[in-house]
Amino acid sequence: MELAQIRLLVTDFRACYRFYRDVLGLTPQCEAEDGPYAKFSCDQGSAGIALQDRAQLAQVLADLAAPPAGHRSVLALRVDDLDGYCAQLTGRGAVLDHGPAPMTDRMRVAHLRDPEGNLLELQQWLAPRTAG
């Protein structure tokens, strides 16, 4: 088994597409700004982040027609230079909810939300885990 993607159900597909492409700087597999589906690749790793128009999938799974209540997930992205990446993001219009700040002695994080309110955590790993 292989993790192929994390797929987010969105109602404003175009706004989310632009956020992941233009603000986060992820690479779309193909230009599909109007949806109903798009997959983005990160610089490293094989798994991707995908967007799915909620209304389209609700045609198959009717209970998805209602918007979700509350947070159901956190999308965590690892970066090498948290401060530099956050500066790039805010320069592109992103608003950070928190950070960059220490989370533990091994990690610094920043939090922001996409146009649908999905929570993203940007992580910079400071030190590997030690046995013990």
N, CA, C and O atoms as a GROMACS GRO file, in nm:
protein
  528
    1MET      N    1   0.084  -0.117   0.000
    1MET     CA    2   0.000   0.000   0.000
    1MET      C    3   0.089   0.125   0.000
    1MET      O    4   0.195   0.127   0.063
    2GLU      N    5   0.045   0.225  -0.070
    2GLU     CA    6   0.120   0.351  -0.080
    2GLU      C    7   0.022   0.466  -0.065
    2GLU      O    8  -0.086   0.465  -0.125
    3LEU      N    9   0.059   0.565   0.013
    3LEU     CA   10  -0.021   0.686   0.023
    3LEU      C   11  -0.005   0.764  -0.106
    3LEU      O   12   0.106   0.808  -0.139
    4ALA      N   13  -0.114   0.782  -0.179
    4ALA     CA   14  -0.109   0.851  -0.307
    4ALA      C   15  -0.132   1.001  -0.291
    4ALA      O   16  -0.068   1.081  -0.357
    5GLN      N   17  -0.225   1.038  -0.201
    5GLN     CA   18  -0.259   1.179  -0.185
    5GLN      C   19  -0.345   1.198  -0.062
    5GLN      O   20  -0.408   1.105  -0.013
    6ILE      N   21  -0.348   1.319  -0.015
    6ILE     CA   22  -0.447   1.368   0.080
    6ILE      C   23  -0.540   1.454  -0.003
    6ILE      O   24  -0.495   1.548  -0.069
    7ARG      N   25  -0.668   1.424   0.000
    7ARG     CA   26  -0.763   1.499  -0.083
    7ARG      C   27  -0.854   1.581   0.008
    7ARG      O   28  -0.914   1.529   0.101
    8LEU      N   29  -0.862   1.709  -0.022
    8LEU     CA   30  -0.948   1.800   0.053
    8LEU      C   31  -1.073   1.831  -0.028
    8LEU      O   32  -1.064   1.864  -0.147
    9LEU      N   33  -1.188   1.820   0.036
    9LEU     CA   34  -1.314   1.855  -0.029
    9LEU      C   35  -1.336   2.005  -0.010
    9LEU      O   36  -1.334   2.054   0.103
   10VAL      N   37  -1.358   2.077  -0.119
   10VAL     CA   38  -1.368   2.223  -0.112
   10VAL      C   39  -1.493   2.270  -0.186
   10VAL      O   40  -1.542   2.204  -0.277
   11THR      N   41  -1.543   2.386  -0.145
   11THR     CA   42  -1.659   2.444  -0.214
   11THR      C   43  -1.617   2.555  -0.309
   11THR      O   44  -1.679   2.573  -0.414
   12ASP      N   45  -1.514   2.631  -0.275
   12ASP     CA   46  -1.464   2.735  -0.365
   12ASP      C   47  -1.336   2.681  -0.429
   12ASP      O   48  -1.225   2.713  -0.386
   13PHE      N   49  -1.353   2.600  -0.531
   13PHE     CA   50  -1.241   2.530  -0.593
   13PHE      C   51  -1.135   2.627  -0.643
   13PHE      O   52  -1.016   2.608  -0.617
   14ARG      N   53  -1.176   2.730  -0.715
   14ARG     CA   54  -1.081   2.823  -0.776
   14ARG      C   55  -0.994   2.892  -0.671
   14ARG      O   56  -0.873   2.902  -0.688
   15ALA      N   57  -1.055   2.939  -0.562
   15ALA     CA   58  -0.979   3.006  -0.456
   15ALA      C   59  -0.878   2.911  -0.393
   15ALA      O   60  -0.764   2.949  -0.367
   16CYS      N   61  -0.921   2.787  -0.368
   16CYS     CA   62  -0.830   2.689  -0.309
   16CYS      C   63  -0.719   2.651  -0.406
   16CYS      O   64  -0.603   2.638  -0.366
   17TYR      N   65  -0.753   2.633  -0.532
   17TYR     CA   66  -0.653   2.600  -0.633
   17TYR      C   67  -0.545   2.708  -0.637
   17TYR      O   68  -0.426   2.678  -0.636
   18ARG      N   69  -0.587   2.833  -0.641
   18ARG     CA   70  -0.490   2.944  -0.645
   18ARG      C   71  -0.406   2.949  -0.518
   18ARG      O   72  -0.287   2.980  -0.524
   19PHE      N   73  -0.466   2.920  -0.404
   19PHE     CA   74  -0.392   2.920  -0.278
   19PHE      C   75  -0.280   2.817  -0.281
   19PHE      O   76  -0.165   2.849  -0.252
   20TYR      N   77  -0.312   2.693  -0.317
   20TYR     CA   78  -0.212   2.587  -0.316
   20TYR      C   79  -0.106   2.609  -0.424
   20TYR      O   80   0.011   2.576  -0.405
   21ARG      N   81  -0.146   2.664  -0.538
   21ARG     CA   82  -0.050   2.690  -0.646
   21ARG      C   83   0.027   2.819  -0.623
   21ARG      O   84   0.150   2.819  -0.625
   22ASP      N   85  -0.043   2.929  -0.601
   22ASP     CA   86   0.020   3.061  -0.600
   22ASP      C   87   0.076   3.103  -0.465
   22ASP      O   88   0.179   3.170  -0.459
   23VAL      N   89   0.010   3.064  -0.357
   23VAL     CA   90   0.056   3.104  -0.224
   23VAL      C   91   0.153   3.002  -0.167
   23VAL      O   92   0.264   3.037  -0.129
   24LEU      N   93   0.112   2.875  -0.161
   24LEU     CA   94   0.202   2.772  -0.109
   24LEU      C   95   0.313   2.737  -0.208
   24LEU      O   96   0.419   2.689  -0.168
   25GLY      N   97   0.290   2.762  -0.336
   25GLY     CA   98   0.392   2.736  -0.436
   25GLY      C   99   0.402   2.590  -0.478
   25GLY      O  100   0.507   2.548  -0.527
   26LEU      N  101   0.296   2.511  -0.458
   26LEU     CA  102   0.297   2.372  -0.500
   26LEU      C  103   0.274   2.363  -0.651
   26LEU      O  104   0.214   2.452  -0.711
   27THR      N  105   0.320   2.256  -0.711
   27THR     CA  106   0.311   2.238  -0.855
   27THR      C  107   0.190   2.153  -0.891
   27THR      O  108   0.182   2.038  -0.849
   28PRO      N  109   0.095   2.208  -0.969
   28PRO     CA  110  -0.018   2.125  -1.012
   28PRO      C  111   0.027   2.026  -1.119
   28PRO      O  112   0.112   2.058  -1.202
   29GLN      N  113  -0.032   1.906  -1.118
   29GLN     CA  114   0.002   1.808  -1.221
   29GLN      C  115  -0.043   1.857  -1.357
   29GLN      O  116   0.022   1.829  -1.458
   30CYS      N  117  -0.153   1.931  -1.361
   30CYS     CA  118  -0.198   1.995  -1.484
   30CYS      C  119  -0.281   2.117  -1.444
   30CYS      O  120  -0.336   2.122  -1.334
   31GLU      N  121  -0.289   2.214  -1.532
   31GLU     CA  122  -0.367   2.334  -1.503
   31GLU      C  123  -0.515   2.297  -1.502
   31GLU      O  124  -0.569   2.254  -1.604
   32ALA      N  125  -0.581   2.315  -1.389
   32ALA     CA  126  -0.722   2.280  -1.375
   32ALA      C  127  -0.787   2.376  -1.276
   32ALA      O  128  -0.854   2.333  -1.182
   33GLU      N  129  -0.768   2.503  -1.297
   33GLU     CA  130  -0.814   2.605  -1.203
   33GLU      C  131  -0.965   2.599  -1.178
   33GLU      O  132  -1.011   2.640  -1.071
   34ASP      N  133  -1.043   2.550  -1.273
   34ASP     CA  134  -1.188   2.542  -1.257
   34ASP      C  135  -1.235   2.405  -1.210
   34ASP      O  136  -1.356   2.381  -1.202
   35GLY      N  137  -1.141   2.315  -1.177
   35GLY     CA  138  -1.177   2.187  -1.119
   35GLY      C  139  -1.243   2.092  -1.216
   35GLY      O  140  -1.234   2.112  -1.337
   36PRO      N  141  -1.309   1.992  -1.168
   36PRO     CA  142  -1.348   1.971  -1.029
   36PRO      C  143  -1.242   1.898  -0.944
   36PRO      O  144  -1.267   1.867  -0.828
   37TYR      N  145  -1.125   1.870  -1.003
   37TYR     CA  146  -1.022   1.795  -0.932
   37TYR      C  147  -0.885   1.846  -0.976
   37TYR      O  148  -0.864   1.880  -1.093
   38ALA      N  149  -0.793   1.852  -0.882
   38ALA     CA  150  -0.654   1.884  -0.913
   38ALA      C  151  -0.564   1.821  -0.807
   38ALA      O  152  -0.600   1.812  -0.690
   39LYS      N  153  -0.447   1.777  -0.851
   39LYS     CA  154  -0.348   1.722  -0.759
   39LYS      C  155  -0.221   1.805  -0.769
   39LYS      O  156  -0.177   1.840  -0.879
   40PHE      N  157  -0.163   1.834  -0.654
   40PHE     CA  158  -0.041   1.914  -0.644
   40PHE      C  159   0.071   1.829  -0.590
   40PHE      O  160   0.049   1.741  -0.506
   41SER      N  161   0.191   1.856  -0.638
   41SER     CA  162   0.310   1.784  -0.592
   41SER      C  163   0.396   1.877  -0.508
   41SER      O  164   0.404   1.997  -0.532
   42CYS      N  165   0.462   1.817  -0.410
   42CYS     CA  166   0.560   1.889  -0.331
   42CYS      C  167   0.698   1.870  -0.394
   42CYS      O  168   0.714   1.789  -0.485
   43ASP      N  169   0.795   1.944  -0.346
   43ASP     CA  170   0.930   1.932  -0.400
   43ASP      C  171   0.992   1.795  -0.372
   43ASP      O  172   1.074   1.747  -0.450
   44GLN      N  173   0.952   1.733  -0.261
   44GLN     CA  174   1.008   1.604  -0.224
   44GLN      C  175   0.896   1.507  -0.191
   44GLN      O  176   0.786   1.549  -0.157
   45GLY      N  177   0.924   1.378  -0.201
   45GLY     CA  178   0.825   1.276  -0.170
   45GLY      C  179   0.734   1.249  -0.288
   45GLY      O  180   0.734   1.323  -0.387
   46SER      N  181   0.657   1.142  -0.278
   46SER     CA  182   0.572   1.104  -0.390
   46SER      C  183   0.425   1.134  -0.366
   46SER      O  184   0.349   1.145  -0.462
   47ALA      N  185   0.383   1.147  -0.241
   47ALA     CA  186   0.242   1.176  -0.212
   47ALA      C  187   0.212   1.320  -0.250
   47ALA      O  188   0.300   1.405  -0.251
   48GLY      N  189   0.086   1.346  -0.280
   48GLY     CA  190   0.046   1.480  -0.318
   48GLY      C  191  -0.073   1.527  -0.238
   48GLY      O  192  -0.131   1.453  -0.159
   49ILE      N  193  -0.109   1.653  -0.261
   49ILE     CA  194  -0.228   1.713  -0.203
   49ILE      C  195  -0.324   1.735  -0.318
   49ILE      O  196  -0.289   1.796  -0.419
   50ALA      N  197  -0.446   1.685  -0.303
   50ALA     CA  198  -0.545   1.700  -0.408
   50ALA      C  199  -0.664   1.780  -0.357
   50ALA      O  200  -0.696   1.780  -0.238
   51LEU      N  201  -0.729   1.848  -0.450
   51LEU     CA  202  -0.853   1.920  -0.423
   51LEU      C  203  -0.964   1.853  -0.501
   51LEU      O  204  -0.945   1.815  -0.616
   52GLN      N  205  -1.079   1.838  -0.439
   52GLN     CA  206  -1.197   1.779  -0.503
   52GLN      C  207  -1.314   1.873  -0.476
   52GLN      O  208  -1.339   1.911  -0.362
   53ASP      N  209  -1.385   1.909  -0.580
   53ASP     CA  210  -1.504   1.991  -0.563
   53ASP      C  211  -1.607   1.912  -0.483
   53ASP      O  212  -1.650   1.804  -0.525
   54ARG      N  213  -1.647   1.966  -0.369
   54ARG     CA  214  -1.740   1.896  -0.279
   54ARG      C  215  -1.871   1.861  -0.350
   54ARG      O  216  -1.922   1.751  -0.334
   55ALA      N  217  -1.925   1.954  -0.429
   55ALA     CA  218  -2.053   1.931  -0.496
   55ALA      C  219  -2.044   1.814  -0.594
   55ALA      O  220  -2.139   1.737  -0.607
   56GLN      N  221  -1.932   1.800  -0.662
   56GLN     CA  222  -1.918   1.690  -0.757
   56GLN      C  223  -1.918   1.555  -0.685
   56GLN      O  224  -1.986   1.462  -0.728
   57LEU      N  225  -1.843   1.545  -0.576
   57LEU     CA  226  -1.839   1.418  -0.503
   57LEU      C  227  -1.971   1.392  -0.431
   57LEU      O  228  -2.006   1.276  -0.407
   58ALA      N  229  -2.044   1.496  -0.396
   58ALA     CA  230  -2.175   1.480  -0.332
   58ALA      C  231  -2.276   1.415  -0.426
   58ALA      O  232  -2.378   1.363  -0.380
   59GLN      N  233  -2.249   1.418  -0.556
   59GLN     CA  234  -2.337   1.348  -0.650
   59GLN      C  235  -2.328   1.196  -0.630
   59GLN      O  236  -2.420   1.123  -0.664
   60VAL      N  237  -2.216   1.152  -0.575
   60VAL     CA  238  -2.196   1.010  -0.549
   60VAL      C  239  -2.226   0.977  -0.403
   60VAL      O  240  -2.288   0.875  -0.373
   61LEU      N  241  -2.181   1.063  -0.312
   61LEU     CA  242  -2.201   1.045  -0.168
   61LEU      C  243  -2.283   1.163  -0.116
   61LEU      O  244  -2.227   1.266  -0.078
   62ALA      N  245  -2.413   1.148  -0.113
   62ALA     CA  246  -2.506   1.258  -0.087
   62ALA      C  247  -2.481   1.329   0.046
   62ALA      O  248  -2.507   1.449   0.056
   63ASP      N  249  -2.431   1.259   0.148
   63ASP     CA  250  -2.411   1.323   0.277
   63ASP      C  251  -2.300   1.428   0.275
   63ASP      O  252  -2.286   1.504   0.371
   64LEU      N  253  -2.223   1.433   0.168
   64LEU     CA  254  -2.116   1.533   0.158
   64LEU      C  255  -2.169   1.669   0.113
   64LEU      O  256  -2.093   1.766   0.111
   65ALA      N  257  -2.296   1.678   0.078
   65ALA     CA  258  -2.351   1.805   0.032
   65ALA      C  259  -2.350   1.911   0.141
   65ALA      O  260  -2.334   2.030   0.112
   66ALA      N  261  -2.365   1.870   0.265
   66ALA     CA  262  -2.363   1.966   0.377
   66ALA      C  263  -2.219   2.000   0.412
   66ALA      O  264  -2.133   1.912   0.416
   67PRO      N  265  -2.192   2.128   0.438
   67PRO     CA  266  -2.056   2.164   0.477
   67PRO      C  267  -2.018   2.100   0.610
   67PRO      O  268  -2.103   2.086   0.698
   68PRO      N  269  -1.891   2.063   0.627
   68PRO     CA  270  -1.848   2.002   0.753
   68PRO      C  271  -1.846   2.105   0.865
   68PRO      O  272  -1.829   2.225   0.842
   69ALA      N  273  -1.862   2.057   0.987
   69ALA     CA  274  -1.854   2.143   1.104
   69ALA      C  275  -1.722   2.113   1.177
   69ALA      O  276  -1.690   1.998   1.203
   70GLY      N  277  -1.648   2.216   1.209
   70GLY     CA  278  -1.526   2.200   1.284
   70GLY      C  279  -1.410   2.148   1.201
   70GLY      O  280  -1.424   2.122   1.082
   71HIS      N  281  -1.296   2.134   1.266
   71HIS     CA  282  -1.177   2.085   1.199
   71HIS      C  283  -1.176   1.934   1.201
   71HIS      O  284  -1.203   1.871   1.304
   72ARG      N  285  -1.144   1.876   1.088
   72ARG     CA  286  -1.137   1.730   1.079
   72ARG      C  287  -0.996   1.681   1.052
   72ARG      O  288  -0.969   1.562   1.061
   73SER      N  289  -0.906   1.773   1.020
   73SER     CA  290  -0.769   1.731   0.989
   73SER      C  291  -0.676   1.851   0.998
   73SER      O  292  -0.719   1.966   1.002
   74VAL      N  293  -0.547   1.821   1.002
   74VAL     CA  294  -0.440   1.920   0.991
   74VAL      C  295  -0.346   1.868   0.884
   74VAL      O  296  -0.297   1.756   0.893
   75LEU      N  297  -0.320   1.948   0.785
   75LEU     CA  298  -0.228   1.913   0.679
   75LEU      C  299  -0.090   1.964   0.720
   75LEU      O  300  -0.070   2.085   0.730
   76ALA      N  301   0.004   1.873   0.746
   76ALA     CA  302   0.138   1.910   0.792
   76ALA      C  303   0.238   1.901   0.676
   76ALA      O  304   0.248   1.799   0.609
   77LEU      N  305   0.310   2.010   0.654
   77LEU     CA  306   0.410   2.017   0.548
   77LEU      C  307   0.545   2.051   0.610
   77LEU      O  308   0.558   2.147   0.686
   78ARG      N  309   0.646   1.970   0.579
   78ARG     CA  310   0.780   1.992   0.631
   78ARG      C  311   0.857   2.083   0.536
   78ARG      O  312   0.857   2.061   0.415
   79VAL      N  313   0.924   2.184   0.592
   79VAL     CA  314   1.007   2.275   0.514
   79VAL      C  315   1.145   2.285   0.581
   79VAL      O  316   1.159   2.259   0.700
   80ASP      N  317   1.245   2.323   0.503
   80ASP     CA  318   1.381   2.334   0.558
   80ASP      C  319   1.404   2.466   0.630
   80ASP      O  320   1.477   2.470   0.730
   81ASP      N  321   1.344   2.575   0.581
   81ASP     CA  322   1.365   2.709   0.637
   81ASP      C  323   1.228   2.770   0.667
   81ASP      O  324   1.170   2.836   0.582
   82LEU      N  325   1.179   2.748   0.788
   82LEU     CA  326   1.044   2.792   0.825
   82LEU      C  327   1.029   2.944   0.814
   82LEU      O  328   0.932   2.993   0.758
   83ASP      N  329   1.125   3.018   0.868
   83ASP     CA  330   1.115   3.164   0.864
   83ASP      C  331   1.114   3.216   0.720
   83ASP      O  332   1.033   3.302   0.686
   84GLY      N  333   1.203   3.164   0.638
   84GLY     CA  334   1.210   3.206   0.499
   84GLY      C  335   1.083   3.172   0.422
   84GLY      O  336   1.033   3.253   0.344
   85TYR      N  337   1.031   3.051   0.444
   85TYR     CA  338   0.910   3.009   0.374
   85TYR      C  339   0.790   3.092   0.419
   85TYR      O  340   0.708   3.132   0.336
   86CYS      N  341   0.780   3.118   0.549
   86CYS     CA  342   0.669   3.200   0.599
   86CYS      C  343   0.676   3.342   0.543
   86CYS      O  344   0.573   3.403   0.513
   87ALA      N  345   0.797   3.395   0.529
   87ALA     CA  346   0.812   3.528   0.469
   87ALA      C  347   0.764   3.527   0.324
   87ALA      O  348   0.698   3.620   0.279
   88GLN      N  349   0.797   3.421   0.251
   88GLN     CA  350   0.749   3.409   0.113
   88GLN      C  351   0.596   3.402   0.109
   88GLN      O  352   0.533   3.468   0.027
   89LEU      N  353   0.538   3.322   0.199
   89LEU     CA  354   0.392   3.306   0.200
   89LEU      C  355   0.320   3.436   0.233
   89LEU      O  356   0.224   3.472   0.165
   90THR      N  357   0.366   3.505   0.335
   90THR     CA  358   0.300   3.631   0.370
   90THR      C  359   0.320   3.734   0.261
   90THR      O  360   0.235   3.820   0.241
   91GLY      N  361   0.432   3.728   0.189
   91GLY     CA  362   0.455   3.815   0.074
   91GLY      C  363   0.359   3.787  -0.039
   91GLY      O  364   0.334   3.873  -0.124
   92ARG      N  365   0.305   3.665  -0.042
   92ARG     CA  366   0.208   3.626  -0.145
   92ARG      C  367   0.064   3.638  -0.096
   92ARG      O  368  -0.028   3.595  -0.164
   93GLY      N  369   0.045   3.696   0.021
   93GLY     CA  370  -0.089   3.722   0.070
   93GLY      C  371  -0.141   3.629   0.178
   93GLY      O  372  -0.253   3.648   0.225
   94ALA      N  373  -0.064   3.530   0.219
   94ALA     CA  374  -0.109   3.440   0.325
   94ALA      C  375  -0.108   3.512   0.459
   94ALA      O  376  -0.028   3.603   0.482
   95VAL      N  377  -0.198   3.470   0.547
   95VAL     CA  378  -0.203   3.522   0.683
   95VAL      C  379  -0.174   3.408   0.778
   95VAL      O  380  -0.244   3.306   0.777
   96LEU      N  381  -0.072   3.424   0.860
   96LEU     CA  382  -0.037   3.320   0.957
   96LEU      C  383  -0.125   3.335   1.080
   96LEU      O  384  -0.144   3.446   1.130
   97ASP      N  385  -0.178   3.223   1.129
   97ASP     CA  386  -0.254   3.223   1.254
   97ASP      C  387  -0.160   3.217   1.375
   97ASP      O  388  -0.194   3.265   1.483
   98HIS      N  389  -0.043   3.158   1.355
   98HIS     CA  390   0.050   3.135   1.466
   98HIS      C  391   0.190   3.111   1.410
   98HIS      O  392   0.207   3.047   1.306
   99GLY      N  393   0.288   3.163   1.480
   99GLY     CA  394   0.427   3.132   1.448
   99GLY      C  395   0.486   3.218   1.339
   99GLY      O  396   0.426   3.315   1.293
  100PRO      N  397   0.605   3.180   1.300
  100PRO     CA  398   0.686   3.065   1.340
  100PRO      C  399   0.724   3.071   1.488
  100PRO      O  400   0.759   3.176   1.540
  101ALA      N  401   0.717   2.955   1.552
  101ALA     CA  402   0.746   2.946   1.695
  101ALA      C  403   0.782   2.801   1.729
  101ALA      O  404   0.744   2.708   1.657
  102PRO      N  405   0.855   2.782   1.840
  102PRO     CA  406   0.888   2.646   1.883
  102PRO      C  407   0.761   2.569   1.920
  102PRO      O  408   0.669   2.624   1.980
  103MET      N  409   0.757   2.442   1.882
  103MET     CA  410   0.649   2.353   1.923
  103MET      C  411   0.701   2.256   2.028
  103MET      O  412   0.635   2.230   2.129
  104THR      N  413   0.820   2.204   2.003
  104THR     CA  414   0.890   2.116   2.097
  104THR      C  415   1.038   2.152   2.084
  104THR      O  416   1.074   2.244   2.012
  105ASP      N  417   1.122   2.078   2.153
  105ASP     CA  418   1.265   2.103   2.139
  105ASP      C  419   1.319   2.053   2.006
  105ASP      O  420   1.434   2.083   1.972
  106ARG      N  421   1.240   1.977   1.930
  106ARG     CA  422   1.284   1.923   1.802
  106ARG      C  423   1.218   1.988   1.682
  106ARG      O  424   1.252   1.957   1.568
  107MET      N  425   1.121   2.079   1.706
  107MET     CA  426   1.044   2.128   1.592
  107MET      C  427   0.994   2.270   1.616
  107MET      O  428   0.954   2.306   1.726
  108ARG      N  429   0.998   2.350   1.507
  108ARG     CA  430   0.934   2.481   1.504
  108ARG      C  431   0.819   2.472   1.405
  108ARG      O  432   0.828   2.398   1.306
  109VAL      N  433   0.710   2.546   1.431
  109VAL     CA  434   0.592   2.537   1.345
  109VAL      C  435   0.532   2.675   1.320
  109VAL      O  436   0.558   2.771   1.392
  110ALA      N  437   0.450   2.681   1.216
  110ALA     CA  438   0.364   2.795   1.189
  110ALA      C  439   0.231   2.737   1.140
  110ALA      O  440   0.228   2.629   1.080
  111HIS      N  441   0.122   2.808   1.167
  111HIS     CA  442  -0.010   2.761   1.125
  111HIS      C  443  -0.078   2.867   1.040
  111HIS      O  444  -0.066   2.987   1.065
  112LEU      N  445  -0.151   2.820   0.939
  112LEU     CA  446  -0.232   2.906   0.855
  112LEU      C  447  -0.348   2.825   0.801
  112LEU      O  448  -0.352   2.703   0.818
  113ARG      N  449  -0.441   2.892   0.737
  113ARG     CA  450  -0.559   2.825   0.683
  113ARG      C  451  -0.573   2.855   0.535
  113ARG      O  452  -0.536   2.964   0.489
  114ASP      N  453  -0.626   2.758   0.461
  114ASP     CA  454  -0.655   2.782   0.320
  114ASP      C  455  -0.788   2.856   0.309
  114ASP      O  456  -0.853   2.879   0.411
  115PRO      N  457  -0.831   2.893   0.190
  115PRO     CA  458  -0.956   2.968   0.176
  115PRO      C  459  -1.081   2.896   0.228
  115PRO      O  460  -1.183   2.961   0.252
  116GLU      N  461  -1.076   2.764   0.245
  116GLU     CA  462  -1.189   2.689   0.298
  116GLU      C  463  -1.181   2.672   0.450
  116GLU      O  464  -1.270   2.614   0.511
  117GLY      N  465  -1.074   2.722   0.511
  117GLY     CA  466  -1.056   2.708   0.655
  117GLY      C  467  -0.981   2.584   0.696
  117GLY      O  468  -0.969   2.557   0.816
  118ASN      N  469  -0.930   2.506   0.599
  118ASN     CA  470  -0.849   2.388   0.634
  118ASN      C  471  -0.721   2.434   0.700
  118ASN      O  472  -0.655   2.527   0.653
  119LEU      N  473  -0.686   2.369   0.810
  119LEU     CA  474  -0.570   2.407   0.889
  119LEU      C  475  -0.443   2.342   0.835
  119LEU      O  476  -0.439   2.220   0.815
  120LEU      N  477  -0.341   2.423   0.812
  120LEU     CA  478  -0.211   2.375   0.766
  120LEU      C  479  -0.107   2.404   0.873
  120LEU      O  480  -0.106   2.512   0.933
  121GLU      N  481  -0.019   2.309   0.895
  121GLU     CA  482   0.094   2.328   0.986
  121GLU      C  483   0.222   2.314   0.906
  121GLU      O  484   0.246   2.212   0.842
  122LEU      N  485   0.303   2.417   0.909
  122LEU     CA  486   0.434   2.413   0.846
  122LEU      C  487   0.535   2.376   0.954
  122LEU      O  488   0.537   2.438   1.060
  123GLN      N  489   0.616   2.276   0.927
  123GLN     CA  490   0.709   2.224   1.026
  123GLN      C  491   0.853   2.237   0.979
  123GLN      O  492   0.884   2.210   0.863
  124GLN      N  493   0.940   2.279   1.070
  124GLN     CA  494   1.084   2.272   1.047
  124GLN      C  495   1.141   2.183   1.156
  124GLN      O  496   1.135   2.218   1.275
  125TRP      N  497   1.195   2.070   1.117
  125TRP     CA  498   1.251   1.978   1.213
  125TRP      C  499   1.390   2.025   1.251
  125TRP      O  500   1.475   2.048   1.164
  126LEU      N  501   1.413   2.040   1.381
  126LEU     CA  502   1.540   2.092   1.429
  126LEU      C  503   1.639   1.980   1.462
  126LEU      O  504   1.759   1.995   1.440
  127ALA      N  505   1.589   1.871   1.512
  127ALA     CA  506   1.675   1.760   1.551
  127ALA      C  507   1.599   1.630   1.534
  127ALA      O  508   1.479   1.625   1.558
  128PRO      N  509   1.667   1.525   1.493
  128PRO     CA  510   1.599   1.396   1.480
  128PRO      C  511   1.564   1.340   1.617
  128PRO      O  512   1.624   1.378   1.718
  129ARG      N  513   1.467   1.251   1.620
  129ARG     CA  514   1.432   1.181   1.743
  129ARG      C  515   1.550   1.099   1.791
  129ARG      O  516   1.627   1.046   1.710
  130THR      N  517   1.565   1.089   1.919
  130THR     CA  518   1.670   1.005   1.975
  130THR      C  519   1.607   0.884   2.041
  130THR      O  520   1.494   0.890   2.090
  131ALA      N  521   1.679   0.775   2.041
  131ALA     CA  522   1.630   0.653   2.105
  131ALA      C  523   1.629   0.672   2.255
  131ALA      O  524   1.715   0.741   2.311
  132GLY      N  525   1.531   0.611   2.319
  132GLY     CA  526   1.533   0.621   2.465
  132GLY      C  527   1.404   0.613   2.529
  132GLY      O  528   1.396   0.621   2.652
   0.00000   0.00000   0.00000
